[in-house]
């Protein structure tokens, strides 16, 4: 069985992965010159995506930065270290691509969950 969430939430996570991908790898995010990774939480009955953001430290260590939530409509309720402007850009990009280039958006999203 797979993970269930809304298409908009998954697409927003895909855009975040594309915006902050480290060396083309959307599983490692570089935000403000620091490297992070996202660990998905449990399924939410409303279609949202929740999880935890971790900062990568030397010697293969990590530290929890905080909790994340992407609402079912694709808006970003919580995502530590991403600025408000970056949140708006991610959601705007998701909405624009949903209307103009759904194939590209799905390519960014595939494999993220």
C-alpha positions in Angstrom: 0.0 0.0 0.0 1.1 3.5 -0.7 0.9 6.8 1.1 -2.3 8.8 0.5 -2.5 12.6 0.3 -4.1 15.2 -2.0 -2.6 15.9 -5.4 -2.1 19.6 -4.5 -0.2 18.7 -1.3 2.0 16.2 -3.2 2.7 18.7 -6.0 3.7 21.4 -3.5 6.2 19.0 -1.9 7.5 18.3 -5.4 8.0 22.0 -6.0 9.8 22.4 -2.7 12.1 19.5 -3.6 12.8 21.2 -7.0 13.4 24.7 -5.5 15.8 23.5 -2.8 17.3 20.3 -4.4 21.0 19.8 -3.5 23.0 19.0 -6.6 19.8 17.9 -8.4 18.7 15.6 -5.6 15.3 16.6 -4.2 15.7 14.4 -1.2 18.4 16.6 0.2 17.4 20.2 0.5 19.8 23.1 0.7 18.2 26.1 2.4 20.1 29.2 3.5 23.4 27.3 2.9 22.4 24.4 5.3 21.5 20.9 4.2 18.3 19.3 5.4 16.1 16.3 4.7 12.4 15.8 5.1 10.9 12.7 6.8 7.3 12.1 6.0 4.8 11.6 8.9 1.7 9.4 9.0 -1.2 9.8 6.6 -3.7 12.5 7.4 -7.4 11.9 6.8 -7.8 15.4 5.3 -5.2 14.8 2.6 -2.4 17.0 4.1 1.2 16.0 4.2 2.9 16.2 7.6 6.4 15.3 8.6 9.7 16.5 10.2 12.5 18.5 8.9 16.1 17.6 10.0 19.3 19.5 9.6 22.2 17.4 8.4 25.3 17.7 10.7 28.9 16.4 10.3 29.7 12.8 11.0 26.4 11.6 9.6 24.5 13.1 12.4 21.3 15.2 12.2 19.1 17.4 14.4 15.4 17.9 14.3 14.5 21.4 13.2 10.7 21.2 13.4 7.5 19.9 12.1 6.1 20.5 8.7 2.6 20.6 7.2 1.4 21.0 3.7 -2.4 21.4 3.7 -4.6 19.4 1.3 -5.1 22.5 -0.9 -1.3 22.8 -1.3 -0.7 25.7 1.0 2.2 25.4 3.3 1.1 25.7 6.9 4.5 24.9 8.5 7.9 24.3 7.0 10.8 25.5 9.2 13.6 27.6 7.7 11.7 28.4 4.5 10.8 32.1 4.3 7.3 33.3 3.8 8.3 34.5 0.4 9.6 31.1 -0.6 6.3 29.5 0.7 4.3 31.8 -1.5 6.6 31.1 -4.5 6.3 27.4 -4.0 2.5 27.4 -3.9 2.3 29.9 -6.8 4.6 27.7 -8.9 2.5 24.6 -8.1 -0.7 26.4 -9.1 0.8 27.9 -12.3 2.2 24.5 -13.4 -1.1 22.8 -12.5 -2.7 25.1 -15.1 0.1 25.2 -17.7 2.5 22.3 -17.6 1.0 19.4 -15.5 3.4 16.9 -17.0 6.5 18.8 -15.7 4.8 19.2 -12.3 4.2 15.5 -12.1 7.8 14.8 -13.1 8.9 17.0 -10.1 6.5 15.2 -7.8 7.1 11.6 -8.8 9.1 9.6 -6.3 8.8 12.2 -3.5 6.4 10.3 -1.3 
